[in-house]
């Protein structure tokens, strides 16, 4: 299994190196082959040599563990978006580290705790930042819905009452006026 990572956060995973590189670069197959041809030269014996330019990611091969099973266990560290594709908020280590706790048959911690050694370790700070960003997206979505409910009042051919102007401005200020997306103080609709 080949893994591309950037700043030790896993970006793409694939069974073949070229597919992993293609996905990490965000290229479709025809774009990838055109790019590969542009960086291929020939040595003195006439053999093709690929001279990879510097890339902002690293590709490693992981052969000593069931990578897919490990990633499935750390599934809550995975995020996907149309812009970035799949990103695993898992840190890669060149040497194996103790990182994942093995639970007993009832799903409880063992005493003493037992860990599986792996090249992967869940990156809690990235996961928490992603979850917090998702919460703020939901707050903004709710704010936009509330604004849309009063849009008809703000048409150019009508005069908007001052209390409605204040309410609409307070809705726009919700993200800046609140520090916790789980504890939003919504303005009262007049």
C-alpha positions in Angstrom: 0.0 0.0 0.0 1.3 3.4 -0.9 0.6 6.5 1.2 1.1 10.1 0.3 1.5 12.5 3.2 2.1 16.2 3.6 3.4 17.5 6.9 2.9 14.0 8.2 -0.9 14.1 7.6 -2.0 11.3 5.2 -3.4 12.7 2.0 -4.0 9.7 -0.3 -3.8 5.9 -0.1 -3.6 3.5 -3.0 -2.3 0.0 -3.9 0.0 1.4 -6.6 2.5 4.2 -6.4 1.5 5.9 -9.6 -2.2 6.0 -8.6 -1.3 7.4 -5.2 0.9 10.1 -6.8 -1.8 10.9 -9.4 -4.5 11.3 -6.7 -2.1 13.4 -4.5 -1.4 15.7 -7.4 -5.2 15.9 -8.2 -4.8 14.8 -11.8 -7.0 12.6 -14.0 -5.4 9.7 -15.8 -4.7 11.5 -19.1 -3.3 14.5 -17.3 -1.0 12.2 -15.2 0.4 10.4 -18.2 1.0 13.7 -20.0 2.8 15.0 -16.9 4.8 11.8 -16.5 6.0 12.0 -20.2 7.1 15.6 -19.6 9.4 14.5 -16.7 10.8 11.4 -18.3 14.3 11.4 -19.9 16.6 8.7 -21.2 19.8 7.5 -19.7 23.0 6.6 -21.7 21.6 3.1 -22.4 18.3 4.4 -23.8 16.3 3.4 -20.8 13.5 5.7 -19.6 14.3 7.5 -16.3 11.6 9.5 -14.4 13.1 12.6 -12.8 10.4 13.5 -10.3 10.4 17.3 -9.6 10.2 18.4 -6.0 6.7 17.8 -4.7 4.9 19.2 -1.6 4.1 15.6 -0.4 6.0 12.4 0.3 5.0 8.9 -0.8 5.9 5.9 1.3 5.2 2.2 1.0 3.7 0.5 4.0 4.1 -3.3 3.7 4.2 -4.6 7.3 0.6 -4.1 8.4 -2.9 -4.2 7.1 -3.1 -0.5 6.1 -6.8 -0.5 5.2 -7.8 -2.2 8.4 -5.7 0.3 10.4 -7.4 3.2 8.6 -10.8 1.7 9.1 -10.1 1.7 12.9 -9.1 5.3 12.7 -12.1 6.3 10.4 -13.2 9.2 12.6 -9.9 10.9 11.6 -10.9 10.9 8.0 -12.4 14.0 6.3 -13.5 14.5 2.7 -14.4 17.5 0.6 -14.8 18.1 -3.1 -11.8 20.5 -3.0 -9.3 18.3 -1.1 -10.6 14.8 -1.6 -9.9 12.4 1.2 -7.5 13.5 3.9 -6.7 11.3 6.9 -5.8 13.3 10.0 -3.4 10.6 10.9 0.3 11.3 11.5 2.8 9.0 9.7 5.9 7.9 11.6 8.9 6.3 9.8 9.3 3.9 12.8 6.5 2.1 14.5 5.1 3.8 17.5 2.6 2.7 20.2 -0.5 4.5 19.2 -3.7 2.5 19.3 -5.1 1.1 22.5 -6.3 -2.5 22.3 -9.6 -3.0 24.2 -10.9 -6.1 25.9 -13.9 -8.1 24.6 -16.3 -5.7 26.3 -14.7 -2.7 24.7 -13.1 -1.5 27.9 -9.5 -0.5 28.5 -7.2 -3.3 29.7 -5.1 -3.0 32.9 -2.3 -2.4 32.1 -3.2 -0.8 28.7 -2.1 -2.6 25.6 -1.3 -0.8 22.4 -0.8 -2.0 18.8 2.3 -0.7 17.2 1.8 1.1 13.9 3.2 3.7 11.6 -0.1 5.6 12.1 -1.2 7.8 15.0 -4.4 9.7 15.1 -3.8 13.5 15.0 -6.3 14.8 17.6 -5.5 18.5 17.0 -6.3 18.3 13.3 -9.4 16.2 14.0 -10.6 18.7 16.6 -9.9 21.6 14.3 -11.9 19.9 11.5 -14.8 19.1 13.8 -14.8 22.7 15.1 -14.8 24.1 11.5 -17.7 21.8 10.7 -19.7 23.2 13.6 -19.1 26.8 12.4 -20.3 25.8 8.9 -23.5 24.6 10.5 -23.9 27.9 12.5 -23.4 29.9 9.3 -25.9 27.7 7.5 -28.5 28.4 10.3 -27.6 32.1 10.2 -28.1 32.2 6.4 -31.4 30.4 6.7 -32.6 33.0 9.3 -31.5 35.9 7.0 -33.3 34.3 4.0 -36.5 34.2 6.1 -36.5 38.0 6.2 -35.0 38.8 2.7 -38.4 39.7 1.3 -38.6 42.5 3.8 -35.3 44.0 2.5 -36.4 44.4 -1.1 -35.5 47.8 -2.6 -39.1 48.8 -3.0 -39.9 48.6 0.7 -38.5 50.4 3.7 -36.9 48.1 6.3 -37.9 48.9 9.9 -35.0 49.8 12.2 -35.7 46.8 14.5 -35.5 44.4 11.5 -32.2 46.1 10.3 -30.8 45.6 13.8 -32.0 41.9 13.8 -30.4 41.2 10.4 -27.1 42.9 11.4 -27.1 40.9 14.6 -27.5 37.7 12.5 -24.6 38.7 10.3 -22.5 39.3 13.5 -23.3 35.9 15.1 -20.0 34.2 14.2 -17.9 37.1 15.5 -20.0 37.7 18.6 -19.9 34.0 19.8 -16.8 32.1 20.8 -18.4 28.6 21.0 -20.4 27.1 18.2 -22.2 24.9 20.7 -23.5 27.8 22.7 -24.8 30.4 20.2 -26.8 33.4 21.4 -29.2 34.0 18.6 -30.9 37.4 18.3 -34.6 37.6 18.8 -36.7 38.1 15.6 -38.9 41.2 16.0 
